[in-house]
Amino acid sequence: MPRIAGLWMGIIAIVVGILIIVFPDLLNWILGLALIVMGIIAVIPSLRR
């Protein structure tokens, strides 16, 4: 997986910030999806045992 740092991280933060200001409900969707993905990533290794 490529590392995202520096300039690209700043650009991504600015774009996401603008999207959240324009679409406030988008923040709920982003957080919800992020939590679901993190949960799946956390559960998969324990299922492989």
Secondary structure, 3 states (H helix, E strand, C coil): CCCCCCHHHHHHHHHHHHHHHHCHHHHHHHHHHHHHHHHHHHHHHHHCC
